[in-house]
Amino acid sequence: MTRLLHGRRDHDVRLFGRDVRINALREAGYYRASKLIRANSLLRDETLVLQRVSMMLGPDTTFVDIGANIGIFSCVIADAARIFDNFRVVAFEASPDTYRRLAVNAERFGFTAINAALAARDGPLDFVDGAVSGVATASDKAGIAHIRGRGFAADGRRLDGFDLPGRLVLKIDVEGMELAVIEGARGLFDAGRVAAVYLDDFADKPAVLTFLTGYGFDLYAPGRLNAYHDRARALLAVRRGDTRGTR
């Protein structure tokens, strides 16, 4: 059937964010995978995030999963504790409902889950929810994906108020609250503790970029690890001189 539809020709398909040359018949598995990826956001978007974040791991490191949802990244990355000494994973999720599932996964896969909303200052926050769990955000950040009147109260906490040992790798996916999260981690940046930051589609771009470059981070577009540009949706920031990451 593949031969009838596509012949024996070589052509390009999209895999892991790259246009890769294959033969539709000889590499039929890759051809089918490219079709699945186009229709599946987990395969299309998040496999590359896992790969890029994993590049930054090492011994004496804590991976901090901020806006963890049910903890898919934490579930996979927690296995690194088997090869890296003193490696830990800490996952933060604001929604009490989503946190219930995160806590089950944390117990199952051996990482720490905390029900808190990371923010620029400690104190209560009002959140608005959406039809799916991954879009909850502070009420003042709500958009068309959110449902007014459906929300929850959250405990806002600064990240630098938590006991997070060792070198830190941060993954931040917080629906427009990115600047508040890094401002609340300023004490950790001041101490030179943060080795890398992965931001997934972030708001307040000029302020976020100024913050990170001010602390000596090199900025990359995650797709090909070229220099970051304004068209890139996500950002990988690596502290200049960190010897256990990509450098």
Accessible surface in RSA format (square Angstrom, percent):
REM  Atomic radii and reference values for relative SASA: ProtOr
REM  Chains: A
REM  Algorithm: Lee & Richards
REM  Probe-radius: 1.40
REM  Slices: 20
REM RES _ NUM      All-atoms   Total-Side   Main-Chain    Non-polar    All polar
REM                ABS   REL    ABS   REL    ABS   REL    ABS   REL    ABS   REL
RES MET A   1   163.07  84.5 124.44  82.4  38.63  92.0 111.81  95.1  51.26  67.9
RES THR A   2    34.00  24.2  30.48  30.9   3.52   8.4   6.53   8.8  27.47  41.5
RES ARG A   3   123.66  51.9 118.29  60.3   5.37  12.8  18.72  25.6 104.94  63.6
RES LEU A   4   148.90  82.9 116.34  83.2  32.56  81.9 119.41  83.9  29.50  79.4
RES LEU A   5   122.43  68.2  93.04  66.6  29.38  73.9  95.20  66.9  27.22  73.3
RES HIS A   6    48.15  26.3  40.02  27.8   8.13  20.8  33.81  34.8  14.34  16.7
RES GLY A   7    27.11  33.4   0.00   N/A  27.11  33.4  25.13  69.0   1.98   4.4
RES ARG A   8   153.99  64.7 139.89  71.3  14.10  33.6  59.47  81.3  94.52  57.3
RES ARG A   9   135.92  57.1 124.58  63.5  11.34  27.0  68.11  93.1  67.82  41.1
RES ASP A  10    87.09  61.0  66.26  66.0  20.82  49.2  13.37  31.5  73.72  73.5
RES HIS A  11    31.49  17.2  27.63  19.2   3.87   9.9  22.72  23.4   8.77  10.2
RES ASP A  12    73.61  51.6  50.61  50.4  23.00  54.4  16.70  39.3  56.92  56.8
RES VAL A  13    13.71   9.0   6.78   6.1   6.94  16.7  13.71  11.9   0.00   0.0
RES ARG A  14   119.52  50.2 115.12  58.7   4.41  10.5  43.96  60.1  75.56  45.8
RES LEU A  15    16.57   9.2  15.36  11.0   1.22   3.1  15.48  10.9   1.09   2.9
RES PHE A  16   119.23  59.7 113.24  70.1   5.99  15.6 117.42  71.2   1.81   5.2
RES GLY A  17    30.47  37.6   0.00   N/A  30.47  37.6  17.09  46.9  13.38  30.0
RES ARG A  18    74.73  31.4  72.10  36.8   2.62   6.2  39.28  53.7  35.44  21.5
RES ASP A  19    96.28  67.4  66.92  66.6  29.35  69.4  17.54  41.3  78.74  78.5
RES VAL A  20    57.78  38.0  54.14  49.0   3.64   8.8  57.78  50.2   0.00   0.0
RES ARG A  21   155.36  65.2 131.71  67.1  23.66  56.3  47.22  64.5 108.14  65.5
RES ILE A  22     8.50   4.8   3.96   3.0   4.54  10.9   8.50   6.1   0.00   0.0
RES ASN A  23    18.39  12.7  17.55  17.0   0.84   2.0   6.90  16.6  11.49  11.1
RES ALA A  24     0.00   0.0   0.00   0.0   0.00   0.0   0.00   0.0   0.00   0.0
RES LEU A  25    46.88  26.1  36.79  26.3  10.09  25.4  36.79  25.8  10.09  27.2
RES ARG A  26   193.50  81.2 161.16  82.2  32.33  77.0  41.03  56.1 152.46  92.4
RES GLU A  27    65.19  37.4  59.30  44.9   5.88  14.0  28.06  54.3  37.13  30.3
RES ALA A  28    23.12  21.3  20.57  31.7   2.55   5.8  20.57  29.0   2.55   6.8
RES GLY A  29    40.98  50.5   0.00   N/A  40.98  50.5  27.37  75.1  13.61  30.5
RES TYR A  30   131.00  61.2 129.54  73.7   1.46   3.8  80.92  60.8  50.07  61.7
RES TYR A  31    17.31   8.1  17.31   9.8   0.00   0.0  16.54  12.4   0.77   0.9
RES ARG A  32   144.05  60.5 141.98  72.4   2.07   4.9  63.57  86.9  80.47  48.8
RES ALA A  33    33.51  30.8  31.17  48.1   2.35   5.3  33.25  46.8   0.26   0.7
RES SER A  34     2.31   2.0   2.08   2.8   0.24   0.5   1.22   2.6   1.09   1.5
RES LYS A  35    87.44  42.7  78.36  48.1   9.08  21.6  48.05  43.2  39.40  42.0
RES LEU A  36   113.61  63.3 111.89  80.0   1.72   4.3 112.97  79.3   0.65   1.7
RES ILE A  37    20.47  11.6  20.47  15.3   0.00   0.0  20.47  14.7   0.00   0.0
RES ARG A  38   148.83  62.5 128.14  65.3  20.69  49.3  57.51  78.6  91.32  55.3
RES ALA A  39    93.83  86.3  53.27  82.2  40.56  92.3  62.97  88.7  30.85  81.7
RES ASN A  40    61.14  42.2  57.52  55.6   3.62   8.7   9.07  21.8  52.07  50.3
RES SER A  41    66.13  55.9  60.10  80.2   6.03  13.9  24.93  53.1  41.20  57.7
RES LEU A  42    84.75  47.2  82.83  59.3   1.92   4.8  84.22  59.1   0.53   1.4
RES LEU A  43    66.37  37.0  62.58  44.8   3.79   9.5  62.58  43.9   3.79  10.2
RES ARG A  44   112.84  47.4  96.15  49.0  16.69  39.7  44.40  60.7  68.44  41.5
RES ASP A  45    48.85  34.2  40.91  40.7   7.94  18.8  11.59  27.3  37.26  37.2
RES GLU A  46    58.03  33.3  57.96  43.8   0.07   0.2   9.40  18.2  48.63  39.7
RES THR A  47    39.76  28.3  34.02  34.5   5.74  13.7  33.78  45.4   5.98   9.0
RES LEU A  48    27.69  15.4  27.60  19.7   0.10   0.2  27.69  19.4   0.00   0.0
RES VAL A  49     7.07   4.7   7.07   6.4   0.00   0.0   7.07   6.1   0.00   0.0
RES LEU A  50    33.64  18.7  33.44  23.9   0.20   0.5  33.64  23.6   0.00   0.0
RES GLN A  51    87.01  48.7  79.87  58.4   7.14  17.0  51.44 109.5  35.57  27.0
RES ARG A  52    14.73   6.2  14.73   7.5   0.00   0.0   0.01   0.0  14.73   8.9
RES VAL A  53     1.13   0.7   0.89   0.8   0.24   0.6   1.13   1.0   0.00   0.0
RES SER A  54    51.84  43.8  38.96  52.0  12.88  29.7  26.60  56.6  25.25  35.4
RES MET A  55    64.84  33.6  43.01  28.5  21.84  52.0  52.28  44.5  12.56  16.6
RES MET A  56     0.26   0.1   0.26   0.2   0.00   0.0   0.26   0.2   0.00   0.0
RES LEU A  57    16.07   8.9   6.82   4.9   9.25  23.2   6.82   4.8   9.25  24.9
RES GLY A  58     1.85   2.3   0.00   N/A   1.85   2.3   1.85   5.1   0.00   0.0
RES PRO A  59    49.10  35.8  49.10  44.8   0.00   0.0  49.10  40.5   0.00   0.0
RES ASP A  60    63.74  44.6  62.43  62.1   1.30   3.1  20.85  49.1  42.88  42.8
RES THR A  61     0.27   0.2   0.00   0.0   0.27   0.6   0.12   0.2   0.15   0.2
RES THR A  62     0.00   0.0   0.00   0.0   0.00   0.0   0.00   0.0   0.00   0.0
RES PHE A  63     0.00   0.0   0.00   0.0   0.00   0.0   0.00   0.0   0.00   0.0
RES VAL A  64     0.00   0.0   0.00   0.0   0.00   0.0   0.00   0.0   0.00   0.0
RES ASP A  65     0.05   0.0   0.05   0.0   0.00   0.0   0.00   0.0   0.05   0.0
RES ILE A  66     1.86   1.1   1.86   1.4   0.00   0.0   1.86   1.3   0.00   0.0
RES GLY A  67    21.84  26.9   0.00   N/A  21.84  26.9  12.46  34.2   9.38  21.0
RES ALA A  68     2.75   2.5   0.00   0.0   2.75   6.2   0.00   0.0   2.75   7.3
RES ASN A  69    39.19  27.0  38.66  37.4   0.52   1.3  22.83  54.9  16.36  15.8
RES ILE A  70    51.53  29.3  51.53  38.4   0.00   0.0  51.53  37.1   0.00   0.0
RES GLY A  71     0.00   0.0   0.00   N/A   0.00   0.0   0.00   0.0   0.00   0.0
RES ILE A  72    67.91  38.6  67.91  50.6   0.01   0.0  67.91  48.9   0.01   0.0
RES PHE A  73    13.99   7.0  13.96   8.6   0.02   0.1  13.96   8.5   0.02   0.1
RES SER A  74     0.00   0.0   0.00   0.0   0.00   0.0   0.00   0.0   0.00   0.0
RES CYS A  75    14.56  11.0  11.15  12.4   3.41   8.0   7.00  17.7   7.56   8.1
RES VAL A  76    76.18  50.1  69.08  62.5   7.10  17.1  72.06  62.6   4.11  11.2
RES ILE A  77     5.01   2.9   0.86   0.6   4.15  10.0   5.01   3.6   0.00   0.0
RES ALA A  78     9.58   8.8   1.26   1.9   8.33  18.9   2.59   3.7   6.99  18.5
RES ASP A  79    65.27  45.7  60.26  60.0   5.01  11.8  19.51  45.9  45.76  45.6
RES ALA A  80    11.71  10.8   6.38   9.8   5.33  12.1  10.54  14.9   1.17   3.1
RES ALA A  81    55.64  51.2  35.28  54.4  20.36  46.3  35.52  50.0  20.12  53.3
RES ARG A  82   196.61  82.5 158.49  80.8  38.11  90.7  64.06  87.6 132.54  80.3
RES ILE A  83   136.82  77.9 102.30  76.2  34.52  83.2 110.14  79.3  26.68  72.4
RES PHE A  84    55.00  27.5  50.68  31.4   4.32  11.2  52.63  31.9   2.37   6.8
RES ASP A  85   109.60  76.8 102.81 102.3   6.79  16.1  23.53  55.4  86.07  85.8
RES ASN A  86    88.05  60.7  70.77  68.4  17.28  41.6  13.23  31.8  74.83  72.3
RES PHE A  87    13.85   6.9   0.40   0.2  13.44  35.0   0.40   0.2  13.44  38.5
RES ARG A  88    98.45  41.3  92.71  47.3   5.75  13.7  39.15  53.5  59.31  35.9
RES VAL A  89     7.06   4.6   1.42   1.3   5.64  13.6   1.42   1.2   5.64  15.3
RES VAL A  90    13.27   8.7  13.27  12.0   0.00   0.0  13.27  11.5   0.00   0.0
RES ALA A  91     0.00   0.0   0.00   0.0   0.00   0.0   0.00   0.0   0.00   0.0
RES PHE A  92     1.74   0.9   1.49   0.9   0.25   0.6   1.62   1.0   0.12   0.3
RES GLU A  93    13.77   7.9  12.95   9.8   0.82   2.0   0.82   1.6  12.95  10.6
RES ALA A  94    16.26  15.0  10.56  16.3   5.70  13.0  10.56  14.9   5.70  15.1
RES SER A  95     4.64   3.9   4.52   6.0   0.12   0.3   1.57   3.3   3.07   4.3
RES PRO A  96    61.34  44.7  58.37  53.2   2.97  10.8  59.28  48.9   2.06  12.8
RES ASP A  97    71.39  50.0  66.72  66.4   4.67  11.0  34.49  81.2  36.90  36.8
RES THR A  98     2.14   1.5   2.14   2.2   0.00   0.0   0.00   0.0   2.14   3.2
RES TYR A  99    53.43  24.9  53.43  30.4   0.00   0.0  28.02  21.1  25.42  31.3
RES ARG A 100   143.77  60.4 136.20  69.4   7.57  18.0  66.42  90.8  77.35  46.9
RES ARG A 101    92.77  39.0  90.57  46.2   2.20   5.2  58.44  79.9  34.33  20.8
RES LEU A 102     0.00   0.0   0.00   0.0   0.00   0.0   0.00   0.0   0.00   0.0
RES ALA A 103    35.06  32.2  29.16  45.0   5.90  13.4  30.27  42.6   4.79  12.7
RES VAL A 104    80.14  52.7  75.04  67.9   5.10  12.3  79.06  68.7   1.08   2.9
RES ASN A 105    23.58  16.3  23.58  22.8   0.00   0.0   0.14   0.3  23.44  22.7
RES ALA A 106     7.44   6.8   6.01   9.3   1.43   3.2   6.01   8.5   1.43   3.8
RES GLU A 107   153.40  88.1 129.72  98.1  23.68  56.4  53.79 104.0  99.61  81.3
RES ARG A 108   162.83  68.4 128.21  65.4  34.62  82.4  44.69  61.1 118.14  71.6
RES PHE A 109    91.45  45.8  73.44  45.5  18.01  46.9  79.82  48.4  11.62  33.3
RES GLY A 110    64.80  79.9   0.00   N/A  64.80  79.9  36.56 100.3  28.24  63.2
RES PHE A 111    18.70   9.4   0.00   0.0  18.70  48.6   6.53   4.0  12.16  34.8
RES THR A 112    71.43  50.8  66.61  67.5   4.81  11.5  36.99  49.7  34.44  52.1
RES ALA A 113    19.09  17.5   2.17   3.4  16.91  38.5   2.17   3.1  16.91  44.8
RES ILE A 114    45.06  25.6  42.27  31.5   2.79   6.7  45.06  32.5   0.00   0.0
RES ASN A 115    57.70  39.8  37.84  36.6  19.86  47.8  12.84  30.9  44.85  43.4
RES ALA A 116     4.54   4.2   2.11   3.3   2.43   5.5   3.03   4.3   1.51   4.0
RES ALA A 117     4.29   3.9   1.81   2.8   2.48   5.6   4.29   6.0   0.00   0.0
RES LEU A 118     8.17   4.5   0.84   0.6   7.32  18.4   0.84   0.6   7.32  19.7
RES ALA A 119     6.91   6.4   6.64  10.3   0.27   0.6   6.64   9.4   0.27   0.7
RES ALA A 120    23.39  21.5  17.59  27.2   5.80  13.2  17.59  24.8   5.80  15.4
RES ARG A 121   175.51  73.7 172.83  88.1   2.68   6.4  66.53  90.9 108.98  66.0
RES ASP A 122    91.48  64.1  67.69  67.4  23.79  56.2  27.01  63.6  64.46  64.3
RES GLY A 123    26.79  33.0   0.00   N/A  26.79  33.0  24.52  67.3   2.28   5.1
RES PRO A 124   125.60  91.5 105.42  96.1  20.18  73.3 107.09  88.4  18.51 115.1
RES LEU A 125    50.11  27.9  46.05  32.9   4.06  10.2  49.93  35.1   0.18   0.5
RES ASP A 126   100.34  70.3  92.39  92.0   7.95  18.8  20.86  49.1  79.47  79.3
RES PHE A 127    13.52   6.8   7.37   4.6   6.15  16.0   7.37   4.5   6.15  17.6
RES VAL A 128     7.46   4.9   7.03   6.4   0.44   1.1   7.46   6.5   0.00   0.0
RES ASP A 129    29.16  20.4  29.16  29.0   0.00   0.0   0.74   1.7  28.42  28.3
RES GLY A 130     4.72   5.8   0.00   N/A   4.72   5.8   0.00   0.0   4.72  10.6
RES ALA A 131    86.94  79.9  56.34  86.9  30.60  69.6  57.29  80.7  29.65  78.5
RES VAL A 132    97.86  64.4  91.32  82.7   6.54  15.8  97.86  85.0   0.00   0.0
RES SER A 133    40.30  34.1  25.51  34.0  14.79  34.1  14.98  31.9  25.32  35.5
RES GLY A 134    41.55  51.2   0.00   N/A  41.55  51.2  25.35  69.6  16.20  36.3
RES VAL A 135    29.84  19.6  29.84  27.0   0.00   0.0  29.84  25.9   0.00   0.0
RES ALA A 136    16.96  15.6   5.87   9.1  11.09  25.2   5.87   8.3  11.09  29.4
RES THR A 137     0.18   0.1   0.00   0.0   0.18   0.4   0.18   0.2   0.00   0.0
RES ALA A 138     8.44   7.8   8.44  13.0   0.00   0.0   8.44  11.9   0.00   0.0
RES SER A 139    43.21  36.5  38.67  51.6   4.54  10.5  29.93  63.7  13.28  18.6
RES ASP A 140   124.71  87.4  83.00  82.6  41.71  98.6  51.04 120.1  73.68  73.5
RES LYS A 141    84.84  41.4  63.24  38.8  21.60  51.4  33.70  30.3  51.14  54.5
RES ALA A 142    22.39  20.6   0.07   0.1  22.33  50.8   0.07   0.1  22.33  59.1
RES GLY A 143    43.15  53.2   0.00   N/A  43.15  53.2  34.58  94.9   8.57  19.2
RES ILE A 144   187.12 106.5 150.50 112.1  36.62  88.3 159.03 114.5  28.08  76.2
RES ALA A 145    57.42  52.8  37.66  58.1  19.76  44.9  49.23  69.3   8.19  21.7
RES HIS A 146    28.33  15.5  11.91   8.3  16.42  42.0  11.91  12.3  16.42  19.1
RES ILE A 147    67.02  38.1  63.94  47.6   3.08   7.4  67.02  48.3   0.00   0.0
RES ARG A 148   171.57  72.0 147.62  75.3  23.95  57.0  71.79  98.1  99.77  60.5
RES GLY A 149    89.94 110.9   0.00   N/A  89.94 110.9  44.88 123.2  45.06 100.9
RES ARG A 150   120.68  50.7 115.56  58.9   5.11  12.2  40.35  55.1  80.33  48.7
RES GLY A 151    45.36  55.9   0.00   N/A  45.36  55.9   9.67  26.5  35.69  79.9
RES PHE A 152    38.25  19.1  21.45  13.3  16.80  43.7  34.51  20.9   3.74  10.7
RES ALA A 153    75.74  69.6  54.99  84.9  20.75  47.2  55.46  78.1  20.27  53.7
RES ALA A 154     9.95   9.1   0.47   0.7   9.48  21.6   7.97  11.2   1.98   5.2
RES ASP A 155    77.96  54.6  68.18  67.9   9.77  23.1  30.50  71.8  47.45  47.3
RES GLY A 156     0.00   0.0   0.00   N/A   0.00   0.0   0.00   0.0   0.00   0.0
RES ARG A 157    75.03  31.5  75.03  38.2   0.00   0.0  12.13  16.6  62.89  38.1
RES ARG A 158    68.43  28.7  68.43  34.9   0.00   0.0  26.73  36.5  41.69  25.3
RES LEU A 159     0.34   0.2   0.02   0.0   0.32   0.8   0.02   0.0   0.32   0.9
RES ASP A 160    42.29  29.6  17.58  17.5  24.71  58.4   7.85  18.5  34.44  34.3
RES GLY A 161    55.68  68.7   0.00   N/A  55.68  68.7  29.47  80.9  26.21  58.7
RES PHE A 162    32.46  16.2  19.86  12.3  12.61  32.8  23.53  14.3   8.94  25.6
RES ASP A 163   138.15  96.8 108.14 107.6  30.01  71.0  44.03 103.6  94.12  93.9
RES LEU A 164     7.74   4.3   2.79   2.0   4.96  12.5   2.79   2.0   4.96  13.3
RES PRO A 165    48.15  35.1  40.70  37.1   7.45  27.1  48.13  39.7   0.02   0.1
RES GLY A 166    32.94  40.6   0.00   N/A  32.94  40.6  23.53  64.6   9.40  21.1
RES ARG A 167    14.88   6.2   7.32   3.7   7.55  18.0  11.41  15.6   3.46   2.1
RES LEU A 168     0.00   0.0   0.00   0.0   0.00   0.0   0.00   0.0   0.00   0.0
RES VAL A 169     2.53   1.7   2.53   2.3   0.00   0.0   2.53   2.2   0.00   0.0
RES LEU A 170     0.22   0.1   0.18   0.1   0.04   0.1   0.18   0.1   0.04   0.1
RES LYS A 171     5.00   2.4   5.00   3.1   0.00   0.0   2.07   1.9   2.94   3.1
RES ILE A 172     0.00   0.0   0.00   0.0   0.00   0.0   0.00   0.0   0.00   0.0
RES ASP A 173    44.26  31.0  37.29  37.1   6.97  16.5   1.83   4.3  42.43  42.3
RES VAL A 174    20.01  13.2  13.67  12.4   6.34  15.3  18.99  16.5   1.01   2.8
RES GLU A 175    60.56  34.8  47.47  35.9  13.09  31.2  13.97  27.0  46.60  38.0
RES GLY A 176    14.83  18.3   0.00   N/A  14.83  18.3  11.24  30.8   3.60   8.1
RES MET A 177    13.63   7.1  12.55   8.3   1.08   2.6  10.37   8.8   3.26   4.3
RES GLU A 178     0.36   0.2   0.36   0.3   0.00   0.0   0.02   0.0   0.34   0.3
RES LEU A 179    43.34  24.1  43.18  30.9   0.17   0.4  43.18  30.3   0.17   0.4
RES ALA A 180    31.02  28.5  25.76  39.7   5.27  12.0  28.76  40.5   2.26   6.0
RES VAL A 181     0.93   0.6   0.45   0.4   0.48   1.2   0.63   0.6   0.29   0.8
RES ILE A 182     0.06   0.0   0.04   0.0   0.02   0.0   0.06   0.0   0.00   0.0
RES GLU A 183    54.76  31.4  53.28  40.3   1.48   3.5  16.86  32.6  37.90  30.9
RES GLY A 184     0.00   0.0   0.00   N/A   0.00   0.0   0.00   0.0   0.00   0.0
RES ALA A 185     0.06   0.1   0.06   0.1   0.00   0.0   0.06   0.1   0.00   0.0
RES ARG A 186    88.21  37.0  88.21  45.0   0.00   0.0  35.45  48.4  52.77  32.0
RES GLY A 187    33.18  40.9   0.00   N/A  33.18  40.9  25.09  68.9   8.09  18.1
RES LEU A 188    12.96   7.2  12.96   9.3   0.01   0.0  12.96   9.1   0.00   0.0
RES PHE A 189     9.02   4.5   0.51   0.3   8.51  22.1   1.79   1.1   7.23  20.7
RES ASP A 190    98.86  69.2  63.71  63.4  35.14  83.1  28.96  68.2  69.90  69.7
RES ALA A 191    70.66  65.0  33.54  51.8  37.12  84.4  46.72  65.8  23.94  63.4
RES GLY A 192    39.76  49.0   0.00   N/A  39.76  49.0  25.89  71.1  13.86  31.1
RES ARG A 193    69.34  29.1  65.78  33.5   3.56   8.5  36.55  50.0  32.79  19.9
RES VAL A 194     1.54   1.0   0.34   0.3   1.20   2.9   0.34   0.3   1.20   3.3
RES ALA A 195     0.00   0.0   0.00   0.0   0.00   0.0   0.00   0.0   0.00   0.0
RES ALA A 196     0.39   0.4   0.39   0.6   0.00   0.0   0.39   0.6   0.00   0.0
RES VAL A 197     0.00   0.0   0.00   0.0   0.00   0.0   0.00   0.0   0.00   0.0
RES TYR A 198     7.17   3.3   6.61   3.8   0.56   1.5   1.04   0.8   6.13   7.6
RES LEU A 199     0.01   0.0   0.01   0.0   0.00   0.0   0.01   0.0   0.00   0.0
RES ASP A 200    28.68  20.1  26.85  26.7   1.83   4.3   6.56  15.4  22.12  22.1
RES ASP A 201    79.48  55.7  68.53  68.2  10.95  25.9   7.17  16.9  72.31  72.1
RES PHE A 202     7.86   3.9   0.00   0.0   7.86  20.5   1.38   0.8   6.48  18.6
RES ALA A 203    39.99  36.8  29.24  45.1  10.75  24.5  38.65  54.4   1.33   3.5
RES ASP A 204    61.57  43.1  43.16  43.0  18.41  43.5  12.05  28.4  49.53  49.4
RES LYS A 205    53.47  26.1  51.19  31.4   2.28   5.4  36.54  32.9  16.94  18.0
RES PRO A 206   106.23  77.4  98.47  89.8   7.76  28.2 105.80  87.4   0.43   2.7
RES ALA A 207    44.86  41.2  32.61  50.3  12.25  27.9  40.31  56.8   4.55  12.1
RES VAL A 208     0.00   0.0   0.00   0.0   0.00   0.0   0.00   0.0   0.00   0.0
RES LEU A 209    31.85  17.7  31.71  22.7   0.13   0.3  31.85  22.4   0.00   0.0
RES THR A 210    97.24  69.2  91.47  92.7   5.76  13.7  67.70  90.9  29.54  44.7
RES PHE A 211    15.60   7.8   5.15   3.2  10.45  27.2  14.74   8.9   0.86   2.5
RES LEU A 212     0.00   0.0   0.00   0.0   0.00   0.0   0.00   0.0   0.00   0.0
RES THR A 213    67.77  48.2  53.48  54.2  14.29  34.1  40.38  54.2  27.39  41.4
RES GLY A 214    67.86  83.7   0.00   N/A  67.86  83.7  34.70  95.2  33.17  74.3
RES TYR A 215    57.08  26.7  37.78  21.5  19.30  50.2  39.64  29.8  17.45  21.5
RES GLY A 216    19.47  24.0   0.00   N/A  19.47  24.0  17.85  49.0   1.62   3.6
RES PHE A 217     4.33   2.2   2.83   1.8   1.50   3.9   2.83   1.7   1.50   4.3
RES ASP A 218    30.50  21.4  27.07  26.9   3.43   8.1  14.20  33.4  16.30  16.3
RES LEU A 219    32.01  17.8  20.14  14.4  11.87  29.8  20.14  14.1  11.87  31.9
RES TYR A 220    44.67  20.9  44.67  25.4   0.00   0.0  31.04  23.3  13.63  16.8
RES ALA A 221    10.67   9.8  10.67  16.5   0.00   0.0  10.67  15.0   0.00   0.0
RES PRO A 222     8.17   6.0   8.17   7.4   0.00   0.0   8.17   6.7   0.00   0.0
RES GLY A 223    29.38  36.2   0.00   N/A  29.38  36.2  24.04  66.0   5.35  12.0
RES ARG A 224   151.52  63.6 132.88  67.7  18.63  44.4  26.59  36.3 124.93  75.7
RES LEU A 225    49.04  27.3  34.61  24.8  14.44  36.3  34.61  24.3  14.44  38.9
RES ASN A 226    91.50  63.1  86.51  83.6   4.99  12.0  23.40  56.3  68.11  65.8
RES ALA A 227    79.01  72.7  64.86 100.1  14.16  32.2  66.95  94.3  12.07  32.0
RES TYR A 228    30.49  14.2   7.29   4.1  23.20  60.4   7.29   5.5  23.20  28.6
RES HIS A 229    69.24  37.8  62.58  43.5   6.66  17.0  50.94  52.5  18.30  21.3
RES ASP A 230   115.58  81.0  98.31  97.9  17.26  40.8  34.68  81.6  80.90  80.7
RES ARG A 231   200.56  84.2 166.85  85.1  33.71  80.3  80.33 109.8 120.22  72.9
RES ALA A 232    11.50  10.6   4.62   7.1   6.89  15.7  11.40  16.1   0.10   0.3
RES ARG A 233   110.37  46.3  99.86  50.9  10.51  25.0  60.94  83.3  49.43  30.0
RES ALA A 234     8.53   7.8   6.69  10.3   1.84   4.2   6.69   9.4   1.84   4.9
RES LEU A 235     0.00   0.0   0.00   0.0   0.00   0.0   0.00   0.0   0.00   0.0
RES LEU A 236     1.59   0.9   1.59   1.1   0.00   0.0   1.59   1.1   0.00   0.0
RES ALA A 237     0.00   0.0   0.00   0.0   0.00   0.0   0.00   0.0   0.00   0.0
RES VAL A 238     0.00   0.0   0.00   0.0   0.00   0.0   0.00   0.0   0.00   0.0
RES ARG A 239    59.65  25.0  59.65  30.4   0.00   0.0  21.05  28.8  38.60  23.4
RES ARG A 240   137.58  57.8 119.96  61.2  17.62  41.9  56.57  77.3  81.01  49.1
RES GLY A 241    55.14  68.0   0.00   N/A  55.14  68.0  39.15 107.4  16.00  35.8
RES ASP A 242     7.31   5.1   3.40   3.4   3.92   9.3   3.59   8.4   3.73   3.7
RES THR A 243   119.15  84.7  93.33  94.6  25.82  61.5  71.75  96.4  47.39  71.6
RES ARG A 244   100.22  42.1  85.75  43.7  14.47  34.4  41.91  57.3  58.31  35.3
RES GLY A 245    18.74  23.1   0.00   N/A  18.74  23.1   0.00   0.0  18.74  42.0
RES THR A 246    51.14  36.4  13.45  13.6  37.69  89.8  17.74  23.8  33.40  50.5
RES ARG A 247   139.71  58.7  83.72  42.7  55.99 133.3  51.21  70.0  88.50  53.6
END  Absolute sums over single chains surface
CHAIN  1 A    12493.6       9773.2       2720.4       6747.5       5746.1
END  Absolute sums over all chains
TOTAL         12493.6       9773.2       2720.4       6747.5       5746.1
